[in-house]
């Protein structure tokens, strides 16, 4: 990533010769003096427009333009794990919001992994205050901060057999009483909850969470395909880090992931660091989840069944080394974090590194890779993101959100920068 090299001039700007996900051929993006993208037109129509007298033209020579990323699963950054949030370290959240912005992220869900109910409640209280601050007029007008969309609770309602790096002592049974205890007075803050559906034979929890507006994501689970299908029928619409902490695909029992791939209303998050899932399996996942060929190109981009997540841990933004993780330690090497026993616990790679990896590995083209981190996660939480100006549509967006992507054709290295500062 490089710093943005262009500044908003306070006049109209035409960004020409741009490639935009979902559009064919080269486009022109017209930005008004207030910094809003007013329209997107094919370059063939440029000569038919009457330009403003003070128009400034920015030719990006065929590079891609997109919105910034949205990360629906980030566990911490700059040394702070979100379950450890307190009034004493709450100001660090602003530093993290600013750091993520400069890593190309427009918005994110701070993710709380399994911990005590007391810790969850304390962290939710702090995040509530941070959301009020980051959405205040004085700060929201500042383009240098990623917005906090709410909270992703990854646990504590997980299957002990698939807990991964989650602490076993804090796992809880999945029932309405325990769910209400964990949510307390902060249900309105929780936008996604990851749970193992097989832990609730009554089928009461998922409809209850949906009634609160909480998106239910299946993960850290031993669910069979039939159990997953029942959860989808009850209202679950997401899967947490596909392949990880769930049964593998099997030709006689497709399991949770197989059921999710073929279900039209379910989206799967996935990690593209090369460690959590091999590039070959990612290629299989993306091919299996490609929209119907009957759709047009814009339909293919806007109806993805997959979205990228970072699953980044507290050392995000820090060098490799050994760091605390609840009452244990994690070792970070080349951006991969593991417990002392070798258990994979997450990454320290920013979201957009996953985009670059997908292109570098030849798994998908630039257009789809960009969409998986920018459009797809917005679609996964459409009812939430559009309410704070995070529509999937570029037209009407703030130009400060725009990313410029450049592909080096000889090396297949994809780079990006904030287009305007």
C-alpha positions in Angstrom: 0.0 0.0 0.0 1.1 3.5 -0.7 -0.2 6.8 0.5 -2.8 8.6 -1.7 -1.1 10.9 -4.1 -4.1 13.0 -5.1 -6.1 15.4 -3.0 -9.7 16.6 -3.4 -9.5 20.0 -5.0 -12.9 21.3 -4.0 -13.9 21.3 -7.7 -15.4 18.7 -10.1 -13.1 15.8 -11.0 -13.5 13.3 -13.8 -11.6 10.0 -13.1 -11.1 8.6 -16.6 -10.0 5.3 -18.1 -11.1 3.4 -15.0 -12.0 -0.3 -14.6 -14.9 -0.8 -12.2 -16.1 -4.1 -10.8 -19.4 -5.0 -12.4 -18.9 -2.8 -15.5 -17.7 -3.7 -18.9 -14.9 -1.7 -20.6 -13.4 1.6 -19.4 -15.5 4.0 -17.4 -15.4 7.6 -16.3 -16.4 8.5 -12.7 -17.6 12.0 -12.2 -16.9 13.5 -8.7 -18.7 16.7 -7.7 -17.0 19.5 -5.7 -18.3 17.9 -2.4 -16.3 14.8 -3.2 -19.3 12.5 -4.1 -19.3 10.2 -7.1 -22.3 11.5 -9.1 -22.2 9.1 -12.0 -20.3 6.4 -13.8 -20.4 6.4 -17.6 -18.6 4.5 -20.3 -15.6 6.3 -21.8 -17.4 6.3 -25.1 -19.8 8.9 -23.7 -17.1 11.3 -22.5 -17.3 13.5 -25.6 -21.0 13.8 -25.3 -20.9 15.5 -22.0 -20.5 19.3 -21.4 -17.8 19.5 -18.8 -17.8 22.1 -16.0 -15.5 25.0 -16.6 -13.4 24.2 -13.5 -13.2 20.4 -14.3 -10.1 18.5 -13.3 -9.3 15.3 -15.1 -7.5 12.4 -13.5 -6.4 9.7 -16.0 -5.7 6.4 -14.2 -4.8 4.5 -17.4 -6.9 1.3 -17.0 -6.3 0.7 -13.3 -9.2 -0.5 -11.2 -11.4 1.6 -8.9 -13.3 0.2 -6.0 -14.7 1.1 -2.6 -12.6 0.3 0.4 -12.7 -3.1 2.1 -15.1 -4.2 4.8 -13.7 -6.8 7.3 -16.4 -8.8 9.1 -13.9 -10.7 11.3 -11.0 -8.9 12.9 -10.0 -9.9 16.4 -7.7 -7.0 17.3 -4.8 -4.9 16.1 -1.8 -2.9 17.2 -1.3 -5.2 20.2 -4.9 -5.0 21.5 -7.2 -8.0 21.5 -10.8 -6.8 21.5 -11.9 -9.1 24.3 -9.3 -7.2 26.5 -11.0 -3.9 25.9 -11.5 -1.7 29.0 -11.9 1.9 29.8 -8.1 2.2 30.4 -7.3 1.1 26.8 -10.4 2.3 25.0 -8.6 5.2 23.2 -6.6 2.5 21.4 -9.7 1.7 19.4 -9.3 5.1 17.6 -5.7 4.2 16.7 -7.0 0.9 15.3 -9.7 2.6 13.3 -7.1 4.9 11.8 -4.7 2.0 11.1 -7.4 0.0 9.4 -8.4 3.0 7.2 -4.8 3.3 6.0 -4.9 -0.5 5.3 -7.8 0.1 2.9 -10.6 -0.8 5.2 -13.7 1.4 5.2 -15.5 -0.4 8.0 -15.2 -3.5 10.2 -16.7 -5.7 12.9 -14.5 -6.0 16.0 -14.7 -9.7 16.8 -14.9 -11.1 20.3 -13.6 -14.6 20.6 -14.6 -17.0 23.4 -14.0 -15.5 26.8 -15.8 -15.0 30.1 -19.3 -13.3 30.1 -17.7 -10.6 32.2 -15.1 -9.8 29.6 -17.7 -9.9 26.8 -19.9 -7.4 28.6 -17.0 -5.1 29.4 -15.8 -5.1 25.8 -19.3 -4.5 24.5 -19.7 -1.5 26.8 -16.4 0.0 25.5 -17.2 -0.7 21.9 -20.6 1.0 22.3 -18.8 4.2 23.5 -16.3 3.9 20.6 -19.1 3.6 18.1 -20.8 6.8 19.4 -17.4 8.6 19.1 -16.5 7.4 15.6 -20.0 8.1 14.3 -20.0 11.6 15.8 -20.1 14.5 13.3 -16.6 15.7 14.2 -15.0 12.3 13.6 -17.2 10.8 10.9 -16.4 13.8 8.8 -12.7 12.9 9.1 -11.9 10.4 6.3 -9.1 8.8 8.1 -11.0 6.4 10.3 -12.6 3.0 9.5 -16.2 2.8 10.9 -17.2 0.3 13.6 -20.3 -1.5 12.3 -21.0 -3.4 15.5 -19.7 -6.6 17.0 -19.1 -10.1 15.8 -19.4 -12.6 18.7 -17.3 -15.7 17.7 -18.4 -17.8 20.6 -18.8 -18.8 23.3 -21.4 -21.2 21.8 -19.0 -23.4 19.9 -18.6 -27.2 19.7 -15.6 -28.2 22.0 -14.5 -30.6 19.4 -14.0 -27.8 16.9 -13.0 -25.0 19.3 -9.6 -24.5 17.6 -7.7 -21.8 19.6 -10.7 -20.8 21.6 -10.3 -21.3 25.4 -12.3 -24.4 26.5 -13.1 -23.1 30.0 -15.4 -20.4 28.7 -17.5 -22.4 26.2 -21.2 -22.4 27.0 -24.2 -24.5 26.2 -26.3 -23.1 23.4 -29.8 -22.2 24.8 -31.9 -19.1 25.2 -30.9 -18.5 28.8 -27.2 -18.5 28.1 -27.6 -16.4 25.0 -29.6 -13.7 26.8 -26.9 -13.7 29.6 -24.1 -13.1 27.1 -25.9 -10.4 25.2 -27.1 -8.6 28.3 -28.1 -5.0 27.4 -26.0 -5.0 24.2 -27.9 -7.1 21.8 -28.3 -4.1 19.5 -24.5 -3.9 19.1 -24.1 -7.6 18.1 -24.4 -7.8 14.3 -23.0 -11.4 13.8 -22.9 -14.4 16.1 -20.9 -17.5 15.2 -22.3 -20.6 16.8 -22.5 -24.4 16.4 -26.1 -25.2 15.5 -26.0 -28.8 16.6 -25.7 -27.6 20.2 -29.3 -26.5 20.2 -31.6 -29.4 19.5 -34.7 -27.2 20.3 -34.1 -24.9 17.4 -35.0 -21.9 19.5 -31.8 -19.8 19.4 -31.4 -19.0 15.8 -35.0 -17.5 15.3 -34.5 -15.6 18.6 -31.2 -14.1 17.3 -32.8 -13.2 14.0 -35.7 -11.5 15.8 -33.0 -9.2 17.3 -31.5 -8.4 13.9 -28.4 -10.5 14.6 -27.0 -12.4 11.6 -26.3 -16.0 12.5 -23.1 -17.6 11.1 -22.3 -21.3 11.5 -18.8 -22.2 12.6 -16.6 -24.1 15.0 -19.1 -26.8 14.4 -19.5 -30.6 13.8 -22.8 -30.1 12.1 -23.9 -32.6 9.4 -25.4 -31.3 6.2 -28.8 -32.1 7.5 -28.2 -30.1 10.7 -26.7 -27.2 8.7 -29.7 -27.2 6.4 -32.1 -27.1 9.4 -30.1 -24.1 10.7 -30.4 -22.3 7.4 -34.2 -23.0 7.4 -34.3 -21.4 10.8 -32.6 -18.3 9.6 -28.8 -18.7 9.6 -27.3 -17.0 6.6 -23.5 -17.1 7.0 -20.6 -19.5 7.5 -17.5 -18.5 9.5 -14.0 -19.0 7.9 -15.0 -21.8 5.4 -13.1 -25.1 5.8 -11.6 -24.1 9.2 -13.1 -25.5 12.4 -15.6 -27.7 10.6 -15.7 -31.2 9.0 -14.0 -31.4 5.6 -16.0 -31.9 2.5 -16.6 -35.6 2.0 -18.2 -37.4 -0.9 -20.7 -39.2 1.3 -21.3 -36.4 3.9 -20.9 -32.9 2.5 -21.2 -31.4 6.0 -21.8 -27.9 7.0 -19.8 -26.3 4.2 -21.2 -28.5 1.4 -24.7 -27.5 2.5 -23.8 -23.9 2.6 -22.2 -23.9 -0.9 -25.4 -25.2 -2.5 -27.8 -23.1 -0.5 -28.8 -19.9 -2.4 -29.3 -17.7 0.7 -26.0 -18.4 2.5 -22.7 -16.6 2.3 -19.3 -17.9 3.4 -16.4 -16.0 4.8 -12.9 -17.3 4.0 -9.3 -16.5 4.8 -6.7 -16.2 1.9 -3.4 -16.3 3.7 -2.3 -19.6 2.2 -2.1 -21.3 5.7 -5.8 -21.6 6.8 -6.8 -23.0 3.4 -4.5 -24.2 0.6 -4.7 -22.2 -2.6 -6.0 -25.4 -4.4 -8.9 -25.7 -2.0 -9.6 -22.0 -2.3 -9.8 -22.5 -6.1 -12.3 -25.3 -5.6 -14.3 -23.2 -3.2 -14.5 -20.2 -5.6 -15.3 -22.4 -8.6 -18.1 -24.2 -6.7 -19.5 -20.8 -5.6 -19.4 -19.0 -8.9 -22.8 -17.5 -9.8 -24.9 -18.9 -12.6 -23.6 -18.3 -16.1 -27.0 -17.0 -17.0 -26.4 -13.8 -14.9 -24.8 -10.8 -16.5 -21.4 -9.6 -15.3 -22.8 -7.1 -12.9 -25.0 -9.8 -11.4 -21.9 -12.0 -11.0 -20.1 -9.4 -9.0 -23.0 -8.3 -6.8 -24.3 -11.8 -6.0 -21.2 -13.5 -4.6 -21.6 -16.3 -2.2 -18.2 -15.7 -0.7 -16.4 -12.8 1.1 -12.9 -12.4 2.3 -12.1 -11.8 6.0 -8.7 -11.2 7.6 -9.3 -13.1 10.9 -6.5 -10.9 12.1 -5.3 -11.1 15.7 -4.0 -8.4 18.1 -0.5 -8.4 16.6 -1.9 -7.1 13.3 0.3 -4.1 12.5 3.2 -5.4 14.6 6.3 -7.5 13.6 6.6 -11.2 14.0 7.2 -12.4 17.5 5.6 -13.9 20.6 2.5 -12.2 22.0 0.0 -12.8 24.8 -3.3 -14.5 23.9 -5.8 -14.6 26.8 -3.8 -16.6 29.4 -1.6 -18.2 26.7 0.8 -17.1 24.1 0.8 -17.1 20.3 3.9 -17.1 18.0 3.6 -15.1 14.9 5.8 -16.0 11.9 5.3 -14.7 8.4 1.9 -13.4 9.4 0.6 -16.7 10.7 -0.2 -17.0 14.4 -0.1 -20.4 16.3 -0.4 -21.5 19.9 2.5 -23.3 21.6 1.1 -26.7 20.6 1.0 -25.6 16.9 -2.8 -24.9 16.8 -3.5 -22.4 14.1 -5.1 -19.3 15.8 -5.3 -16.6 13.1 -3.3 -14.2 11.0 -1.7 -10.8 11.3 -2.2 -10.0 7.6 -4.5 -7.1 6.6 -7.7 -7.9 4.7 -6.4 -6.6 1.3 -3.4 -9.0 1.4 -6.0 -11.7 0.7 -7.0 -9.9 -2.5 -3.4 -9.7 -3.6 -2.9 -13.4 -2.8 -5.9 -14.5 -4.9 -4.6 -12.7 -7.9 -1.0 -13.8 -7.4 -2.0 -17.4 -7.0 -4.1 -17.2 -10.2 -7.2 -18.3 -8.3 -9.4 -15.5 -9.8 -9.2 -12.4 -11.8 -8.6 -8.9 -10.4 -12.3 -7.9 -10.7 -13.6 -10.8 -8.6 -10.8 -10.6 -6.1 -11.5 -6.9 -5.4 -15.2 -7.6 -5.2 -14.7 -10.4 -2.6 -13.3 -7.8 -0.1 -15.4 -4.8 -1.0 -18.8 -5.6 -2.5 -19.4 -9.1 -1.1 -19.0 -8.3 2.7 -21.3 -5.3 2.2 -23.8 -7.6 0.6 -23.5 -10.0 3.6 -24.6 -7.3 5.9 -26.6 -5.2 3.4 -29.3 -4.0 5.9 -26.5 -2.7 8.2 -23.9 -1.2 5.8 -26.2 0.8 3.6 -27.5 2.6 6.7 -24.2 4.3 7.2 -23.2 5.1 3.6 -21.6 1.7 2.8 -23.7 0.8 -0.2 -22.3 -1.6 -2.7 -22.8 1.0 -5.4 -20.0 3.4 -6.3 -22.4 6.0 -7.5 -23.2 8.2 -4.6 -20.2 7.1 -2.5 -17.6 9.5 -1.1 -14.6 9.7 -3.3 -12.5 9.4 -0.1 -13.5 5.8 0.0 -12.1 4.9 -3.4 -9.2 2.6 -3.8 -7.0 2.5 -6.9 -5.6 -0.9 -7.9 -2.8 -1.5 -10.3 -1.8 -4.9 -11.7 1.8 -5.4 -12.8 1.2 -7.7 -15.8 4.7 -9.1 -15.9 4.8 -10.2 -12.2 1.0 -10.4 -11.5 1.6 -8.3 -8.4 -1.5 -6.3 -7.4 -0.9 -3.1 -5.5 -3.4 -0.5 -4.2 -3.6 3.0 -2.7 -6.3 5.4 -1.5 -7.1 7.3 -4.6 -7.8 10.7 -3.0 -6.8 12.2 0.3 
